[in-house]
Amino acid sequence: ELKVEQNPLFLSMQEGKNYTIYCNYSTTSDRLYWYRQDPGKSLESLFVLLSNGAVKQEGRLMASLDTKARLSTLHITAAVHDLSATYFCAVLLTGNQFYFGTGTSLTVIP
Amino acid sequence: KAGVTQTPRYLIKTRGQQVTLSCSPISGHRSVSWYQQTPGQGLQFLFEYFSETQRNKGNFPGRFSGRQFSNSRSEMNVSTLELGDSALYLCASSLAGNTGNTIYFGEGSWLTVV
């Protein structure tokens, strides 16, 4: 069975600092998504990565995909409080069947 | 344009009852999938429908079922509810499956089983 592991599970960081969330998965796939979830809310799409070496950036977030290493990263630059949320990576296999990571709960401290 | 709409948003049911949740995808989207989110198990895939056909099914008991109508709206049903079925049930839609389209999630249906 496909396993998707994220680390860290919990991340507390100060405003202005940089950090990276890692997403490892156990099978070949070139379709990796990142989502954000605020407490009590649904999932908001952040990035769709569709090929080896794909890199996408939006504001203070940058995501990359290395299909050979089966690794995706979500890099946070100069964190601000508004980025506090839970971040999920998800590997897409057949159809729209996602395998989600465990999630990383990010808290940005002023 | 309107997003993915799920109803009801919140509901409380008693053990042994059944429940039906509804999902209206974004207009033009033909693929609808369902997920269960719990603190203990995280986000788990239930099933996916495309053009009224179930295309994939997750590892859930037969008490969980679903269907899709010709207008792409989907319903999922859980029979003989158990306490462990308490969860957030999320519906997701996209134009078509496995093409790299963005997949959009609804706000979810919060189910509490007492």
Interface residues (C-beta under 8 A of the other chain):
Chain A: R31 Y33 Y35 K41 S42 L43 E44 S45 V48 L50 F88 A90 L92 L93 T94 G95 N96 Q97 F98 Y99 F100 T102 G103
Chain B: S31 S33 Y35 G42 L43 Q44 F45 E48 F50 R55 N56 G58 L90 A92 S94 G97 N98 G100 N101 T102 I103 Y104 F105 G106 E107 G108
